[in-house]
Structure formats: C-alpha cells, structure tokens
Amino acid sequence: MAVQLGPAVGVAVVAVVGALFSFKVISIGVLIGLIALACTFCFLAALGQRAVHFLGKDEQLLVEGFTGSVVHNGPGMTFLNPFGYRSTEIRKAVTLSATSYAKVRDTVDSTERIEKGPQLLFLGAYESIVEQREAISLSSTDYLTVENRLTGEKSILKGPCLWFPGPHDAGKKGNAVSLSRTEYLIVEDQLTGERRTVRGPATWVPGPYDSGASKQTAVSLQEDEYIRLKDAATGQRWVQKGKALVFLEPTWKIEGSSPRDSGVRKAWSLKAYEYVRLVDSVTGKITVHRGEKTVFPGPDEELLDGEVLSAIDLKVHEYVKILDQATGDLRVEQGGKNGSQQVFLGPNEKVLDGGKRKAVEVDDDHAVLIRDRATGQLRLVTEKQLFVPGPNETIEEVRQLIRLADHEAMIVKRPDGEFQYYYGSEQKRTAGQPRSFFLQPYSEIVKLLWSKGRRRESRSLVIDRFDCRPQFMSFEFNCRTADNVELVLEGTFFWEVVDLPAMVKSTGDTSGDLCNHARSQFIRHVARVTLKQFMDSSHEIAKQVWEEDTEFYDSRGVKIHSLEVTRYACADQSTSEILEQIIQETTNRMNRLSQAESENEVNLFRTQGQIEQEKMNGDLLKIQHEHSKDQAEVLGRSEAARIAAFMEGLTEQVPKAEDRQAMWQMLRKTEALSEVSKGKATLFFTPSDVDLSIDAKAA
C-alpha cells in the first residue's frame, strides 16, 4: 500500500509557521526559511511516494510507463523510478472459489482464457475480466449441451460433475427424462433424420442433435385384447395380441386410434353356443370360428355380421331355411325329435324367411296350403302331422276348417268358375255335401258387396257368410205427397233369404235392391195421397207396397214377412213444425178424451160404490137397531128386576112406596156422581136435584 505523507507534512509545517508568525513569535526571515524547508521536505516526500509502493497480499500495482504497462503483484514493497512512468494504480486481485471461474480477455490480441478457482487471480497488464460466474453443477439426472461458438460443434456432458466452460463454450442445462417400465420416447436425430424408440425403465440423456417428443405410455394389452398395427415405412400390417406391453416404433401406427379412442379392441370370447364369421377384406375369404374359445382377427379381417352370432336353437316344433350363397343350395334344418338342435351357419350361408319358424300343426281343424317353387303348383296338406316345408316349398296359408251353423250358408268359386253352395242346414244340403270343409287350392270364397246405412249410400258391407234366418233391415228415404209435402220416411223390412242361388244370380247388392225398390214403390203410392190421408193410412200404404210386387222379391230369392213405416217427418222445417203441432193437438185431444173416459169411469165406480155402501149402511142400521132394541129390552128387564127386588126388599123397613122410591132415586144419583168423578166431565145440579135449602138466621 503506498503512503502519501509529503503533502500532508508540508501543509502542517506551513500552517504552524503561519501561526507562529501571526503571533509574532518568529521573524520574517525565520518564516521564509521555514517555508523553504517545508517545501523541500514536501518535494522529497513526493519523490519518495512515487518511488516506493507497499502492496498487500491481494493487491496488484499496475504501472503505466511511457511505452508500456507492467504489473507488480503483492505482497511486498516495490521500488520504482519516480521519473520513469506516467501513473500507477493499485487494484484488487479477483478471488475465485472452487465453484467459480472468470473469463479473462487480453485487450492487445483479444484472446480469451478461462481461469478456474480456487485461486487468487492477478490479471496481466493488458487483461480484463469479461465475466465471472459460478460453474454449472450437474446432478446424476442432469446433462449439459455444450456448443463451441467458434466451430459450432456440440457435445453432451452428463452429470454428476462440475462444468467449467472453455473460452468459446456455451452450455444449456437440461434434465434427463426418467422413463418408467411402461413409458417410452420417440427420439429424432436432427442431423440424419433417423428416429428411434427409447424404452423404459431408463434415464434418457439426449445426444447432441437429438430431439425427443413428450413421454408416451406403452399400450398394455390384457389376455383378451388386441391392437392392429401398421408400419408406415414398409406398409406391413399385423395384429398384436395380449397379454403384452407394446412400445410403438417411430413408424408404427395403431389403426383405428384417435384422441378419444386408444385403438385397443376386445377379442371375442365365445361360449359354446356362439360363433363369429370373419371376412378377409383383401382376399374375400370367410372363416367361421365356433366357441368355446377366444378369437383374435387377422390384420385384414372384419366381422361379417357386425356382431357375435348365437347358434339357432331349434325346438322340436321349429325349423329354419338356410341358403348357401356360394352354391345356391337350399336346406331345411328341423329340431331334433328328442330335443332341441343348435344350427351354426357356414361361411357363405344365410337364413331365409326371417329366421326360424314354427312348424304347422295339421289336425282336424287346420290344413296348410303349400306352393312348390320348382313347379309353381299348390297343394293342400290335410294329413295329421307336424308339417315342415321342403327346401323349395313355401307356406302360402294356414287354413282353418270352415264350420257352418244351421242358419249359415257359403258360396265357393271352384277353379273352373262354377259356384258351389254349402249350407249348415241338413235340409238344404245335397247328398254327400259336407257341413264342414277346407277351402281347396285355386278355390275362393265368394264375397258380395252390399249397401249399408239407412239410405244405402255406401256399398262397402262385405258378406261372405250368408245368414238365412229372418232378420230386420231399416231404411230411410224422401217422398212427396199429393199436396207437395216432402216427407222423410223411416221403416223396417222383416225379411229372409230363401233361395241363395237365385239371389246370387239376380243381384250382387241384395240390401240395396230391396231398399231402392221399396223407395220407388213408396214414392208412387205416397204421391197419390195428401198428408192427412197418409197420416191416417200409412200402414195400409206400406202393406200395399209390399204385397203389390212380390215377384220382385221372389226373383231375388228373398221373402218379405213384413214392411212397416216406423216414423215419418216433414223434410221442410216449417212444415215439420205445423205437422208437429197437428200431431201434438191430436195427441192432446186423444189424451183429453182418454182422461174424460177415465174420469167418467172413476165417477161411475164411485157412485156404484156409494150405492153399495148405503145399502150396506141400511142393513147395518137395521141390525144395529135390532141389537139396540134387544139390548134395551135386556137392560130394562134387568133394571126392572133390580127395582122390583129393591122395592120388595124394603117393604118391611119402609112401608110407604113413596119413601122407597125416593131412596132408590138417591142411590141412582150417588152412582151417577161416582161415575162422573172418574173422568174430567162437569156435572151441574139444581137445588131441587140435591134437595138444598138455605135458612137465614138472625145474628
């Protein structure tokens, strides 16, 4: 360290001399001498200071001469020619620890070097520190990509270590990728473009020019799983079956995978009654695999039917038709006689007619109509059996036995066009004609379309069984009277089919013909009478309509038992109201007459009853009079007997008859008072009755 005492001492000496002079301690001559001495001392001190430098352990003296610079490192004392340099500088040495370094640059030739610690770094005369940093510490999972900026070369430095860079090195620290047992990386060399797979378990440190994608998980396959793989480089396709852990190579791709679908597929675990059919999309070959087993497809195989199929389970009464599409052969499989049978389809077979069907039970009530596709002919099977059609046979229809009741009839059109009539009644059937029958092939039941509705406006009533019993049929139509009143007539036929062949021969709409003919007849007859006449003779007109033209009904095989008009009304509203009033008035009049007759009958019966009652009352009075007379006579005789007994019994005690009579009357009054006292009646006596007298006495 340099000690600069000259200037300070000189200043102190001058200050002291000045103070002494100011206090007049010294003279002016002495003062000048002292000043000169002080200046000399200061000059000598300054020369000594430029010549001698004291340096510490961590100090360095940089001397800048007239032609160059030199350095002197401490510790120590350095002697310099005070007139041989321009300036000096003391600078601290750089302390580098064991983990730090400094990059030093020579300012003359611009070369750089790295100084590592631990050391006390003294720079050269023309050197400077560009940067001072800590060395990069790498653990066992770290790596460093080192790039030489002069040559562009890259290298990888793996840990654990402490890295000090070279003068032109740049390092980039990274973490090695830790891969578990189920993880892998796809790594690409950016120089060659080559890609490779790095599998775990491992700690991957990339090469100088390696670029790795994010970690991926290997595809874990269970025993019943598989994936389809394709090598994009070679075009090869194959199926990887489980149980396995699949690490994909860079050029491999899982077919059918997507962000939402891993591409892992389940193999088909087949039970004993299941099977699958696989078609090779390249060759078109179809293979059948039956259970029990687990089926993995080939790389080009797909499900032919889209799902796992179950064998066709046929019971005893079931069958199925199967077509071999390769040969065109048909076969029929039927349930076993002793139990069920399972049918598995072949590679090129398919089920016809919608799958398994039930065999037809042919018995007394059922037959089956069969068409042979080879010949096109129909036949009816009536033999009792469990019928299963042959390979070229189809069931057209299962026909039920047609049974006719006694009142029913049916018409069958035979293949030659002739009509055959069947009746349920034994009297109408011909010899050998059955009552119950099956409809034969190429025959059909004749159906007639009859009109329906009260006005027979719609011909849509299908009749295939004819009811031969008498029955009612209603009708309705309009007609006009002679006084131009339009009426709406409603009525009923009571009719019967008696000759079916004649009916079919003459008409196809029996109900419509009957109603239309009756309508025309009614119109003709009603037009001849007025409304009042029609109202009085509607039933006679209906009878005339029916009886005048019986030949019409006979020609159509029907018999009319009766024809009645059940209701009529005016079509015009105003006329209908007038007719309603007339009918109402007529009804009221008839009601009044009926009421008067009823009242007269009631009065007559009442009078007759009163007469009979009076006669009976007279007889009753006679009887009551006789009874009263007899009763009075009995009471009188009893009273007389009592009086006589009383009078005779008191003869000795009361000799006078007047006294005995007075005593009797007194007893009678006492009895009367006793009877009156038992009720609520009031009895009044006169003084004479009680023999009362009032005497006035003086006080």
Secondary structure as GFF3:
##gff-version 3
##sequence-region A 1 699
A	DSSP	alpha_helix	6	22	.	.	.	ID=ss1
A	DSSP	alpha_helix	28	51	.	.	.	ID=ss2
A	DSSP	beta_strand	52	55	.	.	.	ID=ss3
A	DSSP	beta_strand	59	65	.	.	.	ID=ss4
A	DSSP	beta_strand	69	73	.	.	.	ID=ss5
A	DSSP	beta_strand	76	79	.	.	.	ID=ss6
A	DSSP	beta_strand	85	92	.	.	.	ID=ss7
A	DSSP	beta_strand	94	96	.	.	.	ID=ss8
A	DSSP	beta_strand	100	106	.	.	.	ID=ss9
A	DSSP	beta_strand	112	116	.	.	.	ID=ss10
A	DSSP	beta_strand	119	121	.	.	.	ID=ss11
A	DSSP	beta_strand	127	134	.	.	.	ID=ss12
A	DSSP	beta_strand	136	138	.	.	.	ID=ss13
A	DSSP	beta_strand	142	148	.	.	.	ID=ss14
A	DSSP	beta_strand	154	158	.	.	.	ID=ss15
A	DSSP	beta_strand	161	163	.	.	.	ID=ss16
A	DSSP	beta_strand	169	175	.	.	.	ID=ss17
A	DSSP	beta_strand	177	179	.	.	.	ID=ss18
A	DSSP	beta_strand	183	189	.	.	.	ID=ss19
A	DSSP	beta_strand	195	199	.	.	.	ID=ss20
A	DSSP	beta_strand	202	204	.	.	.	ID=ss21
A	DSSP	beta_strand	210	212	.	.	.	ID=ss22
A	DSSP	beta_strand	216	217	.	.	.	ID=ss23
A	DSSP	beta_strand	219	221	.	.	.	ID=ss24
A	DSSP	beta_strand	225	231	.	.	.	ID=ss25
A	DSSP	beta_strand	237	241	.	.	.	ID=ss26
A	DSSP	beta_strand	244	246	.	.	.	ID=ss27
A	DSSP	beta_strand	252	254	.	.	.	ID=ss28
A	DSSP	beta_strand	265	266	.	.	.	ID=ss29
A	DSSP	beta_strand	268	270	.	.	.	ID=ss30
A	DSSP	beta_strand	274	280	.	.	.	ID=ss31
A	DSSP	beta_strand	286	290	.	.	.	ID=ss32
A	DSSP	beta_strand	293	295	.	.	.	ID=ss33
A	DSSP	beta_strand	301	303	.	.	.	ID=ss34
A	DSSP	beta_strand	309	310	.	.	.	ID=ss35
A	DSSP	beta_strand	312	314	.	.	.	ID=ss36
A	DSSP	beta_strand	318	324	.	.	.	ID=ss37
A	DSSP	beta_strand	330	334	.	.	.	ID=ss38
A	DSSP	beta_strand	341	343	.	.	.	ID=ss39
A	DSSP	beta_strand	349	351	.	.	.	ID=ss40
A	DSSP	beta_strand	357	358	.	.	.	ID=ss41
A	DSSP	beta_strand	360	362	.	.	.	ID=ss42
A	DSSP	beta_strand	366	372	.	.	.	ID=ss43
A	DSSP	beta_strand	378	381	.	.	.	ID=ss44
A	DSSP	beta_strand	385	387	.	.	.	ID=ss45
A	DSSP	beta_strand	393	400	.	.	.	ID=ss46
A	DSSP	beta_strand	402	403	.	.	.	ID=ss47
A	DSSP	beta_strand	408	413	.	.	.	ID=ss48
A	DSSP	beta_strand	419	423	.	.	.	ID=ss49
A	DSSP	beta_strand	436	437	.	.	.	ID=ss50
A	DSSP	beta_strand	444	445	.	.	.	ID=ss51
A	DSSP	beta_strand	448	452	.	.	.	ID=ss52
A	DSSP	beta_strand	458	463	.	.	.	ID=ss53
A	DSSP	beta_strand	465	467	.	.	.	ID=ss54
A	DSSP	beta_strand	471	480	.	.	.	ID=ss55
A	DSSP	beta_strand	486	497	.	.	.	ID=ss56
A	DSSP	alpha_helix	500	506	.	.	.	ID=ss57
A	DSSP	alpha_helix	510	526	.	.	.	ID=ss58
A	DSSP	alpha_helix	531	548	.	.	.	ID=ss59
A	DSSP	alpha_helix	550	555	.	.	.	ID=ss60
A	DSSP	beta_strand	558	570	.	.	.	ID=ss61
A	DSSP	alpha_helix	573	649	.	.	.	ID=ss62
A	DSSP	alpha_helix	657	677	.	.	.	ID=ss63
A	DSSP	alpha_helix	687	690	.	.	.	ID=ss64
###
